[in-house]
Amino acid sequence: MLSKTEQGLIEGIEQAPMLAHVLDWAAINSGTGNLSGLAAMAHKLADVFSALPGSLRLLPPDPVEMVDANGQTQTIMRGEHMLLSVRPDAPAQLLLTGHMDTVFGADHMFQRCQWLDTDILNGPGTADMKAGLAVIFAALQAIEASPMAAHIGYDVLINSDEETGSHASARLIAQCAAGKMAAFTYEPSLPDGGLAGARPGSGNFSVTLHGRAAHAGRNPDDGRNAMVAAADLALRLTALKSPDLSVNVARIDGGGPNNVVPDLAILRVNMRPAHPDAMHHAQRALADIIAAVERDHDVHAHCHGGFNRPPKMLDKKALRLFELVRDSGQDLGLSLTWKATGGVCDGNNIAACGIPVIDTMGPRGGAIHSSDEFLITSSLVERAQLSALSMLRLIERGCV
């Protein structure tokens, strides 16, 4: 049952302004590499979120290193991040996070929204996660109108590079998570409203292999074939697959003319450990396998990258937070469950700071990362109500 205060909290939340924000924001291409689009999106968000009290800043991204197709380490820049801090001295402190970037670049064919029926909106970033950003704002508006507002402080962090691993915002996420009671992240829920529970970790690695060039016909044995070494490395890493570790060899760059033994190859691989022990095992195995390939092929190898998303496990505090949100949903007529998923997000980084987090507080939707992405617009109100009610109950309890 909802108390009178709780009923007053949620009754003013309406779909129309949230939907207007989604349509406005989805019309802006904010692919992670589109810096001008991200700048436009950041200023749009700042204009909206500045209606809330507190201090709002657009913060520069940390520089990010990547290995290019020639094996050279390059520094790339990402967009600015938005940070709103409200009542940092209040007794209860929460963190709400989202991302403004999408996977759709400026040259991608998927740029416009269309209605598939009266409740389903197809469009880039509609579910992942511009609708989630609209839910954050609506829920906080409701909190600010509540008599309990003075008792809660919060940070809202909206980063610009979640879709590529949050390398430019990981430090900021950790800073914002420190000392918080709990965190909510607004990745889309499943179409049935379900929540993501445990998540694996994720690591991306680029292994550059340097061999020795030679003529493919005259003296091939004098060469050291970097492409063959990379192929061998790919097979050995793939053999590490287990129920606790997924390995995806994604790409091999390098090589050259058919009549030259290639002296350069770059192998890209993603590894997803189910738990911390599997992550540590994968790190050791990766180093051992690279050393073996160097020895067996007489090449030199350099590994760039790491596990930027630690595994997210559900401890007692996390389970209590899930139970609070589940019970809040039940009082709103929602049936919420959670289950492990193979995806990763900023919830991994927050959980690694020891903060309980639910990272699928966004509206219902699906087919994300594809041109079939859709948002169930009727879920905007239900998820904003769920967030506002859960935050209020966290304040009243004073702990998870």
C-alpha positions as CSV (number, residue, x, y, z in Angstrom):
1,M,0.0,0.0,0.0
2,L,1.1,3.5,-0.7
3,S,1.2,6.1,2.0
4,K,-0.3,9.6,1.5
5,T,3.2,11.0,0.9
6,E,4.0,8.3,-1.6
7,Q,0.8,8.8,-3.4
8,G,1.4,12.5,-3.7
9,L,5.0,11.8,-4.9
10,I,3.9,9.8,-8.0
11,E,0.6,11.3,-9.0
12,G,2.1,14.3,-10.8
13,I,4.4,12.2,-13.1
14,E,3.1,12.5,-16.7
15,Q,4.1,10.9,-20.0
16,A,3.8,13.9,-22.3
17,P,6.9,15.8,-21.1
18,M,9.0,12.7,-20.9
19,L,8.0,11.7,-24.4
20,A,8.7,15.2,-25.7
21,H,12.3,14.9,-24.3
22,V,12.8,11.5,-25.9
23,L,11.7,12.7,-29.4
24,D,13.8,15.9,-29.1
25,W,17.0,14.0,-27.9
26,A,16.6,11.1,-30.3
27,A,16.7,13.6,-33.2
28,I,20.3,14.4,-32.3
29,N,22.9,11.9,-33.5
30,S,25.1,11.4,-30.5
31,G,27.2,8.4,-31.5
32,T,30.2,8.0,-29.3
33,G,32.6,9.3,-32.0
34,N,30.4,12.2,-33.1
35,L,31.8,15.0,-30.9
36,S,29.7,17.8,-32.4
37,G,26.5,15.7,-31.8
38,L,27.6,14.9,-28.3
39,A,28.2,18.6,-27.6
40,A,24.7,19.4,-28.8
41,M,23.2,16.7,-26.7
42,A,25.2,17.7,-23.6
43,H,23.9,21.3,-23.9
44,K,20.3,20.1,-24.4
45,L,20.6,18.0,-21.3
46,A,22.2,20.8,-19.3
47,D,19.3,23.1,-20.3
48,V,16.7,20.6,-19.0
49,F,18.5,19.4,-15.8
50,S,19.4,22.9,-14.8
51,A,15.8,23.2,-13.7
52,L,16.8,21.0,-10.7
53,P,18.6,22.6,-7.7
54,G,22.3,22.2,-7.2
55,S,25.5,22.7,-9.2
56,L,25.6,21.5,-12.9
57,R,28.8,21.2,-14.8
58,L,30.0,19.9,-18.2
59,L,33.3,18.1,-17.5
60,P,36.1,17.3,-19.9
61,P,36.6,13.6,-20.7
62,D,39.8,11.8,-19.8
63,P,42.0,11.0,-22.8
64,V,41.6,7.5,-24.2
65,E,44.3,5.4,-25.9
66,M,43.7,3.0,-28.7
67,V,45.9,0.9,-31.0
68,D,45.3,1.7,-34.7
69,A,45.4,-0.6,-37.6
70,N,49.2,0.1,-38.0
71,G,49.9,-0.9,-34.4
72,Q,50.5,2.6,-33.2
73,T,49.0,3.8,-29.9
74,Q,46.8,6.9,-30.6
75,T,45.1,9.2,-28.2
76,I,41.4,9.9,-28.9
77,M,39.0,12.4,-27.3
78,R,35.4,11.8,-26.2
79,G,32.6,14.2,-25.5
80,E,32.0,16.2,-22.3
81,H,30.2,14.5,-19.4
82,M,27.3,16.2,-17.5
83,L,27.4,16.2,-13.7
84,L,24.6,17.6,-11.5
85,S,25.3,17.6,-7.7
86,V,22.4,18.4,-5.4
87,R,22.6,18.8,-1.6
88,P,25.9,17.1,-1.1
89,D,25.6,17.6,2.7
90,A,22.2,15.8,3.0
91,P,22.2,12.7,5.2
92,A,21.2,10.3,2.4
93,Q,23.3,10.4,-0.8
94,L,22.4,8.6,-4.1
95,L,24.0,8.3,-7.5
96,L,21.9,8.2,-10.7
97,T,23.8,7.6,-13.9
98,G,23.0,7.4,-17.6
99,H,24.8,8.0,-20.9
100,M,24.1,10.4,-23.8
101,D,26.0,8.4,-26.5
102,T,24.6,5.8,-28.8
103,V,26.1,3.2,-31.0
104,F,24.9,4.9,-34.2
105,G,27.5,7.1,-35.9
106,A,26.8,10.3,-37.8
107,D,26.9,8.3,-41.1
108,H,24.6,5.4,-39.9
109,M,21.4,4.9,-41.8
110,F,19.3,4.8,-38.6
111,Q,18.7,8.5,-37.8
112,R,14.9,9.1,-37.4
113,C,12.1,8.0,-35.1
114,Q,8.9,6.4,-36.4
115,W,5.8,5.0,-34.6
116,L,5.3,1.3,-35.1
117,D,1.9,1.6,-33.3
118,T,0.4,3.9,-30.7
119,D,2.7,2.7,-27.9
120,I,5.9,1.6,-29.7
121,L,8.4,4.2,-30.8
122,N,11.2,3.0,-33.1
123,G,14.3,5.3,-33.2
124,P,18.0,5.6,-32.4
125,G,18.7,5.7,-28.7
126,T,15.0,5.7,-27.8
127,A,15.4,2.8,-25.4
128,D,19.2,2.9,-25.0
129,M,19.0,5.3,-23.3
130,K,17.5,8.7,-24.0
131,A,14.2,7.6,-22.6
132,G,16.1,6.6,-19.4
133,L,17.5,10.1,-19.2
134,A,13.9,11.5,-19.4
135,V,12.9,9.1,-16.6
136,I,15.8,10.4,-14.4
137,F,14.6,14.0,-14.8
138,A,10.9,13.2,-14.2
139,A,11.7,11.1,-11.1
140,L,13.9,13.8,-9.6
141,Q,11.2,16.5,-10.3
142,A,8.8,14.4,-8.3
143,I,11.4,14.0,-5.5
144,E,12.0,17.8,-5.4
145,A,8.3,18.4,-5.0
146,S,8.1,16.0,-2.0
147,P,8.3,17.2,1.6
148,M,11.2,14.7,2.0
149,A,13.4,16.4,-0.6
150,A,15.6,18.2,2.0
151,H,16.7,14.8,3.3
152,I,18.2,13.5,0.1
153,G,21.3,14.5,-1.8
154,Y,22.3,13.1,-5.2
155,D,24.7,13.2,-8.1
156,V,23.4,12.7,-11.6
157,L,26.2,11.7,-14.0
158,I,25.5,11.4,-17.7
159,N,28.6,10.3,-19.5
160,S,29.5,10.5,-23.2
161,D,31.3,7.1,-23.8
162,E,29.4,4.3,-22.1
163,E,28.9,2.4,-25.4
164,T,32.6,2.1,-25.9
165,G,33.5,1.1,-22.4
166,S,33.5,4.4,-20.4
167,H,37.2,4.7,-20.6
168,A,36.9,8.5,-20.6
169,S,34.6,8.6,-17.6
170,A,35.6,5.6,-15.4
171,R,37.5,7.9,-13.0
172,L,34.6,10.2,-12.7
173,I,32.2,7.3,-12.1
174,A,34.4,6.1,-9.2
175,Q,34.6,9.6,-7.7
176,C,30.8,10.0,-7.9
177,A,30.1,6.5,-6.4
178,A,32.3,7.1,-3.4
179,G,30.2,7.3,-0.2
180,K,26.8,6.8,-1.8
181,M,24.1,4.8,-0.2
182,A,23.0,3.2,-3.5
183,A,22.9,3.9,-7.2
184,F,20.5,3.6,-10.1
185,T,21.6,3.4,-13.7
186,Y,19.0,3.8,-16.5
187,E,19.8,1.2,-19.1
188,P,16.5,-0.1,-20.5
189,S,14.7,-2.8,-18.7
190,L,13.6,-5.9,-20.6
191,P,10.4,-5.8,-22.6
192,D,8.6,-7.5,-19.7
193,G,10.1,-5.0,-17.2
194,G,12.7,-7.4,-15.8
195,L,15.9,-6.2,-14.2
196,A,19.5,-7.3,-14.9
197,G,21.0,-8.9,-11.8
198,A,24.6,-10.2,-11.9
199,R,26.7,-9.3,-14.9
200,P,30.1,-10.7,-16.1
201,G,33.1,-8.5,-16.4
202,S,34.5,-7.3,-19.8
203,G,38.0,-6.7,-21.0
204,N,39.1,-5.6,-24.5
205,F,42.7,-6.3,-25.6
206,S,44.7,-5.4,-28.7
207,V,47.8,-7.6,-29.1
208,T,50.4,-6.2,-31.5
209,L,52.7,-8.8,-33.0
210,H,56.0,-7.8,-34.7
211,G,57.6,-10.4,-36.9
212,R,60.2,-10.1,-39.7
213,A,59.5,-9.3,-43.3
214,A,61.0,-11.4,-46.1
215,H,60.4,-12.3,-49.7
216,A,57.6,-14.9,-49.9
217,G,59.4,-16.8,-52.7
218,R,63.2,-16.2,-52.4
219,N,63.7,-16.5,-48.6
220,P,60.4,-17.1,-46.7
221,D,62.2,-19.0,-44.0
222,D,64.1,-15.8,-43.1
223,G,60.8,-14.1,-42.2
224,R,58.7,-14.4,-39.1
225,N,55.1,-14.3,-40.1
226,A,53.1,-12.0,-37.7
227,M,49.8,-13.0,-39.3
228,V,50.4,-16.7,-38.6
229,A,51.4,-15.8,-35.0
230,A,48.2,-13.8,-34.6
231,A,46.1,-16.7,-36.0
232,D,47.8,-19.1,-33.5
233,L,47.2,-16.6,-30.7
234,A,43.5,-16.4,-31.7
235,L,43.1,-20.2,-31.5
236,R,44.9,-20.5,-28.2
237,L,42.8,-17.7,-26.6
238,T,39.6,-19.2,-28.0
239,A,40.5,-22.5,-26.3
240,L,40.2,-20.7,-22.9
241,K,36.4,-20.6,-23.3
242,S,34.5,-22.1,-20.4
243,P,31.2,-21.6,-18.6
244,D,33.0,-19.0,-16.5
245,L,34.7,-17.2,-19.4
246,S,33.6,-16.1,-22.8
247,V,36.3,-15.2,-25.4
248,N,35.5,-13.5,-28.7
249,V,38.3,-12.9,-31.2
250,A,36.9,-10.0,-33.1
251,R,39.5,-8.8,-35.6
252,I,43.0,-9.2,-37.0
253,D,44.6,-6.2,-38.7
254,G,47.9,-6.3,-40.6
255,G,49.4,-8.2,-43.4
256,G,50.3,-6.8,-46.8
257,P,51.2,-8.0,-50.3
258,N,51.0,-11.7,-51.1
259,N,54.7,-11.8,-52.0
260,V,55.8,-10.5,-48.6
261,V,56.0,-12.4,-45.3
262,P,54.0,-10.0,-43.1
263,D,55.9,-8.5,-40.1
264,L,52.9,-6.9,-38.4
265,A,49.5,-8.1,-37.1
266,I,47.1,-6.7,-34.4
267,L,44.7,-9.1,-32.8
268,R,41.6,-7.7,-31.1
269,V,39.8,-9.9,-28.5
270,N,37.1,-9.4,-25.9
271,M,37.0,-11.6,-22.7
272,R,34.0,-11.8,-20.3
273,P,34.7,-13.5,-16.9
274,A,31.7,-14.5,-14.9
275,H,33.3,-13.7,-11.5
276,P,36.5,-12.2,-10.1
277,D,38.4,-15.5,-9.9
278,A,37.7,-16.1,-13.6
279,M,39.0,-12.6,-14.4
280,H,42.3,-13.1,-12.6
281,H,42.7,-16.5,-14.3
282,A,42.1,-14.9,-17.7
283,Q,44.7,-12.2,-17.0
284,R,47.3,-14.8,-16.1
285,A,46.3,-17.1,-19.0
286,L,46.5,-14.2,-21.5
287,A,50.0,-13.3,-20.4
288,D,51.2,-16.9,-20.5
289,I,49.7,-17.6,-24.0
290,I,51.2,-14.4,-25.4
291,A,54.6,-15.4,-24.1
292,A,54.2,-18.9,-25.6
293,V,53.3,-17.4,-29.0
294,E,56.3,-15.1,-28.9
295,R,58.6,-18.0,-28.2
296,D,57.1,-20.5,-30.7
297,H,56.9,-18.0,-33.6
298,D,60.0,-15.9,-32.7
299,V,58.0,-12.7,-32.7
300,H,57.6,-9.8,-30.3
301,A,54.2,-9.0,-28.8
302,H,52.8,-6.1,-26.9
303,C,49.3,-6.3,-25.2
304,H,47.3,-3.1,-24.8
305,G,44.0,-3.0,-22.8
306,G,42.5,-4.5,-19.8
307,F,39.4,-5.4,-17.9
308,N,37.6,-2.1,-17.8
309,R,34.4,-3.6,-16.5
310,P,34.9,-5.8,-13.4
311,P,32.3,-8.6,-12.8
312,K,29.2,-7.4,-11.0
313,M,28.2,-9.8,-8.3
314,L,25.1,-9.6,-6.1
315,D,26.0,-9.3,-2.4
316,K,23.6,-8.9,0.5
317,K,23.4,-5.1,0.1
318,A,22.6,-5.4,-3.6
319,L,20.0,-8.0,-3.0
320,R,18.3,-5.8,-0.4
321,L,18.2,-3.0,-2.9
322,F,16.6,-5.3,-5.5
323,E,14.1,-6.4,-2.9
324,L,13.2,-2.7,-2.1
325,V,12.7,-1.9,-5.8
326,R,10.7,-5.1,-6.3
327,D,8.4,-4.3,-3.4
328,S,8.0,-0.7,-4.6
329,G,7.1,-2.1,-8.0
330,Q,4.6,-4.4,-6.5
331,D,2.9,-1.5,-4.7
332,L,2.6,0.2,-8.2
333,G,1.1,-2.9,-9.8
334,L,4.4,-4.1,-11.4
335,S,5.7,-7.6,-11.2
336,L,9.5,-7.3,-11.2
337,T,12.1,-10.0,-11.2
338,W,15.8,-10.0,-12.0
339,K,18.2,-12.4,-13.6
340,A,21.8,-12.6,-14.7
341,T,22.7,-11.2,-18.1
342,G,25.8,-11.4,-20.4
343,G,25.8,-7.6,-21.0
344,V,27.9,-5.1,-19.2
345,C,27.4,-1.4,-18.4
346,D,28.4,1.3,-15.9
347,G,26.7,-0.7,-13.2
348,N,29.7,-2.9,-13.3
349,N,32.0,0.0,-12.5
350,I,29.7,1.3,-9.7
351,A,29.4,-2.2,-8.1
352,A,33.2,-2.5,-8.1
353,C,33.2,0.5,-5.8
354,G,31.2,-1.5,-3.2
355,I,28.0,0.4,-3.9
356,P,24.7,-1.5,-4.4
357,V,23.3,-0.7,-7.8
358,I,20.4,-1.6,-10.1
359,D,21.4,-0.7,-13.6
360,T,18.2,-1.4,-15.6
361,M,15.9,1.3,-14.2
362,G,15.0,2.6,-17.6
363,P,11.8,2.1,-19.5
364,R,10.8,-1.1,-21.3
365,G,12.2,-1.5,-24.8
366,G,14.2,-3.8,-27.0
367,A,16.3,-4.6,-30.1
368,I,18.9,-2.1,-28.8
369,H,22.1,-1.6,-30.9
370,S,20.1,-2.2,-34.1
371,S,17.9,-0.3,-36.4
372,D,14.9,-2.1,-34.9
373,E,15.4,-0.5,-31.5
374,F,12.1,0.4,-29.9
375,L,10.7,2.0,-26.8
376,I,7.4,1.1,-25.1
377,T,6.3,4.6,-24.4
378,S,3.6,3.7,-21.8
379,S,6.5,2.5,-19.6
380,L,7.9,6.0,-19.2
381,V,5.5,6.8,-16.4
382,E,5.7,3.5,-14.6
383,R,9.5,3.6,-14.5
384,A,9.6,7.2,-13.3
385,Q,7.2,6.3,-10.6
386,L,9.2,3.3,-9.7
387,S,12.4,5.4,-9.4
388,A,10.8,8.1,-7.4
389,L,9.1,5.7,-5.0
390,S,12.3,3.6,-4.5
391,M,14.3,6.7,-3.8
392,L,11.8,8.0,-1.3
393,R,11.8,4.6,0.5
394,L,15.6,4.6,0.6
395,I,15.6,8.0,2.2
396,E,13.1,6.9,4.8
397,R,15.1,3.8,5.7
398,G,18.4,5.6,5.8
399,C,20.3,2.5,4.4
400,V,19.9,-0.4,2.2
